[in-house]
Amino acid sequence: MKKTIVLLAALVSALGFSAFAQENQKPEYGYKVSDFVSKPKFGAYIIGGYKYSDQEGAHGGPGFNCRLIRLYVDGSIFNDFKYRIQLQVNGSSPHTKDFYVEWAKYKEFSVKIGQFKRAFTFENPMNPWDVGVGDYSFLVQKMSGMGDRLGEANMGGRDQGIQVQGDLIPMADDQYRLLHYQLGVYNGQGINLADANKSKDIIGTLQIQPVKGLYLGAFGWKGDWVNGKGETLKRERFSAGLKYDVNNWTVRAEYATALAGEKEQSGAADALYVTVGVPVVDWFKVYAKWDEFRANGKSDSSHDMYSACLNFRLHKNLNFQLEYRHHSNKLLPKPQYNELWFLSYIRF
């Protein structure tokens, strides 16, 4: 909680600095503060709603709930350095989600340092607003650090480290980029935690955009995680998939699997999902999704979910979702159950 208070105080100080900058501009001669530091952009978003479940023992589901309340500030310094701080303030332990500085002068090469999303899978780096359905896929939840299959708590798909990325080879008249790359070195322990050993996680992706809006990508992750018992567990994973988003049509499909070192200690888990989004009118879009996670890589351990989700985006900052989910989880005594989610998204 102390971290949250300190960071909020920093945000207030930034607001004061912004006001000072406006008062001390010198339009007649010399430099202005705004030539070096942009006015900080403050914002927040809230995701909440109602969830019903007929799963045995769920007692009808959580009912009314608040999934996320997040506050953020971002801006630039010397035009070329971007920064962002994001806090999650709901729940029992408010905490910092993101804090980073990125040197982003060139499209071909940029450097980011701090705490941010891991460069693994297409879906993990996405904002919850843009996923299209009520939550991230099992693949991201189990294989990207949102409640990891090895037992790590939900880190929001984030870690602390340094990352380089860029977009190469301009194509066609509009100069879209053919190749995108990211390579990161991370602690491996997740957000707001110091490293627990001397090793680091290496995560990277190489993506090709053969036509504008269509990305084909491969992702790799080699590292380890130290659990609460002091045991070092390997994380060696591979993912491949595609992403297409043009004229409000959406297609995403990804597959991820544990590699040899991780299979030896925790089994041969894998995951697959397919998401399709079809616009009906500008403010109404329908999504369908198939989502599967196999705890041991075989059908007898599969958890499948089939969902349909209606999105009513009445404004760029106001969205409502109504989603039906059917689960088939073979690890449960009664594998078949249903859920109904209604979520509201508000941003300002």
Long-range contacts (C-beta under 8 A, 24 or more apart in sequence): 1-93, 1-94, 3-95, 3-96, 3-192, 4-87, 4-89, 4-94, 4-95, 4-96, 7-85, 7-87, 7-96, 8-71, 8-87, 10-85, 11-40, 11-42, 11-71, 11-73, 11-85, 14-40, 14-73, 15-40, 15-42, 36-77, 36-78, 37-75, 37-76, 37-77, 37-78, 38-75, 38-76, 38-77, 38-79, 39-75, 40-73, 40-74, 40-75, 41-73, 41-74, 41-75, 42-71, 42-72, 42-73, 43-71, 43-72, 43-73, 43-347, 43-348, 44-69, 44-70, 44-71, 44-72, 44-347, 44-348, 45-69, 45-70, 45-129, 45-345, 45-346, 45-347, 45-348, 46-70, 46-344, 46-345, 46-346, 46-347, 47-128, 47-343, 47-344, 47-345, 48-343, 48-344, 49-321, 49-341, 49-342, 49-343, 49-344, 50-341, 50-342, 51-339, 51-340, 51-341, 51-342, 52-339, 52-340, 52-341, 53-337, 53-338, 53-339, 53-340, 54-337, 54-338, 54-339, 55-327, 55-334, 55-337, 55-339, 56-332, 56-333, 56-334, 56-337, 58-337, 61-339, 66-90, 67-128, 67-343, 68-128, 70-97, 72-98, 80-104, 80-105, 84-116, 88-156, 95-191, 95-192, 96-191, 96-192, 97-156, 97-158, 97-191, 98-158, 106-166, 107-166, 107-167, 107-177, 108-166, 108-167, 108-168, 109-164, 109-165, 109-166, 110-164, 110-165, 110-166, 111-162, 111-163, 111-164, 112-162, 112-163, 112-164, 112-165, 113-161, 113-162, 113-163, 114-160, 115-158, 115-159, 115-160, 115-191, 115-192, 116-158, 116-159, 116-163, 117-156, 117-157, 117-158, 118-144, 118-145, 118-157, 118-158, 118-159, 118-184, 118-186, 118-203, 118-221, 119-163, 119-165, 119-182, 119-183, 119-184, 119-203, 119-204, 119-205, 119-219, 120-144, 120-145, 120-157, 120-203, 120-205, 120-219, 120-221, 120-237, 120-239, 121-219, 121-239, 121-241, 121-254, 121-256, 122-215, 122-217, 122-241, 122-242, 122-243, 122-252, 122-254, 123-252, 123-254, 123-273, 124-157, 125-157, 128-345, 129-319, 129-345, 129-347, 132-250, 132-275, 132-277, 132-285, 132-287, 132-289, 132-309, 132-311, 133-275, 133-287, 133-289, 133-307, 133-309, 133-321, 133-323, 134-307, 134-309, 134-321, 134-323, 134-325, 134-341, 134-343, 137-254, 137-271, 137-273, 137-275, 137-289, 137-291, 138-271, 138-273, 138-291, 138-292, 138-293, 138-303, 138-305, 139-239, 139-254, 139-255, 139-256, 139-271, 139-272, 139-273, 139-291, 139-293, 142-269, 142-271, 142-293, 143-237, 143-239, 143-256, 143-258, 143-269, 143-271, 145-190, 148-225, 148-235, 149-258, 149-266, 149-269, 149-295, 150-225, 150-227, 150-233, 150-235, 150-266, 151-227, 151-233, 152-190, 152-225, 152-227, 153-190, 155-190, 155-191, 156-191, 158-190, 158-191, 159-186, 159-187, 159-188, 159-189, 159-190, 159-191, 159-201, 160-186, 160-187, 160-189, 160-191, 160-193, 161-185, 161-186, 161-187, 161-200, 161-201, 171-209, 171-212, 172-212, 174-212, 176-209, 176-212, 177-209, 178-208, 178-209, 178-210, 179-206, 179-207, 179-208, 179-209, 180-205, 180-206, 180-207, 180-208, 180-209, 180-215, 180-217, 181-205, 181-206, 181-207, 186-223, 188-223, 188-224, 188-225, 188-226, 188-235, 189-225, 189-226, 196-226, 197-224, 197-226, 197-232, 199-223, 199-224, 201-235, 212-246, 213-244, 213-245, 213-246, 214-242, 214-243, 214-244, 214-246, 215-242, 215-243, 215-244, 216-241, 216-242, 217-241, 217-242, 217-243, 219-256, 233-262, 233-265, 233-266, 234-261, 234-262, 234-264, 234-265, 235-262, 236-260, 236-261, 236-262, 237-262, 247-279, 248-277, 248-279, 248-282, 248-285, 249-277, 249-278, 249-279, 250-275, 250-276, 250-277, 250-287, 251-275, 251-276, 251-277, 257-297, 258-297, 263-297, 267-295, 267-296, 267-297, 268-296, 268-297, 268-298, 269-293, 269-294, 269-295, 269-296, 269-297, 270-294, 270-297, 277-311, 283-312, 283-313, 283-314, 284-310, 284-311, 284-312, 284-313, 285-310, 285-311, 285-313, 286-310, 286-311, 287-311, 295-331, 299-330, 300-330, 301-330, 301-331, 302-328, 302-329, 302-330, 303-327, 303-328, 303-329, 303-330, 303-331, 304-328, 304-329, 316-347, 317-346, 317-347, 317-348, 318-345, 318-346, 318-347, 319-344, 319-345, 320-344, 320-345, 321-345
